[in-house]
Amino acid sequence: MTSGSRLLALETATDACSVALHFDGVIIQRHVLAPQRHTQLLLPMLRELCAEAAITPAQLDAIAVGIGPGAFTGVRVATAIAQGLAYAHDLPVVPVSTLAALAQGGFRLTGIRTQLATLDARRHELYWAQFSFAADGALCAVGEEHVTAPAALVLPAVDAWCATGTGWPAHAPDMREHWPELGPLPLCHPEAQDVATLGVAGLRAGAAVAAAALAPTYLRAPV
């Protein structure tokens, strides 16, 4: 994939409904907090972006989609629409971790190379994962993604951490008590522009899959 390629990115794993389009080396985005309105908003936002870029879905090179973890219904909305578009237009799909997208957003906003991505998982738990960024800006996962009680989160000692996501404000007392070294939260909700950035990198690395192989990441059984 070259900088001029066209990639659509979707992210609906949280209260945010987010769509982005990477084309001609530029990313444009529509992003709104809209709890339980993803199914009503996502396709109109997608059509608006394509109209702005003067392209149709058939002219895309790939689709990137945030596959979770996150709200079960929200994760399913984005993956289902990504699959439908991919089937309809014979496009590859790049699955992107929603936690990785949060880390990418934190790095984009702060430049801090060690990122802790968290999302409120309810039931007094959070989804979390650690990421680092190389000198060239490439993301690397540090360990696996988890769903645990906040107190079970483990951070290695580094010079600086940046925390992102809804897990921090949802569990603020525990987070402040156990990890006072974490800095101010720059980003609460994942954004499709960061899914697009990771989607471009994933497509170049051969991480795209066929629509039939796309699967959400829940980390625990849906209810």
Secondary structure, 3 states (H helix, E strand, C coil): CCCCCCEEEEECCCCEEEEEEEECCEEEEEEEECCCCHHHHHHHHHHHHHHHHCCCHHHCCEEEEECCCCCHHHHHHHHHHHHHHHHHHCCCEEEECHHHHHHHHHHHHHCCCEEEEEEEEECCEEEEEEEEECCCCCEEEEEEEEEECHHHCCCCCCCCCEEECCHHHHCHHHHHHHCCCCCCCCCCCCCHHHHHHHHHHHHHCCCCECHHHCCCCCCCCCC
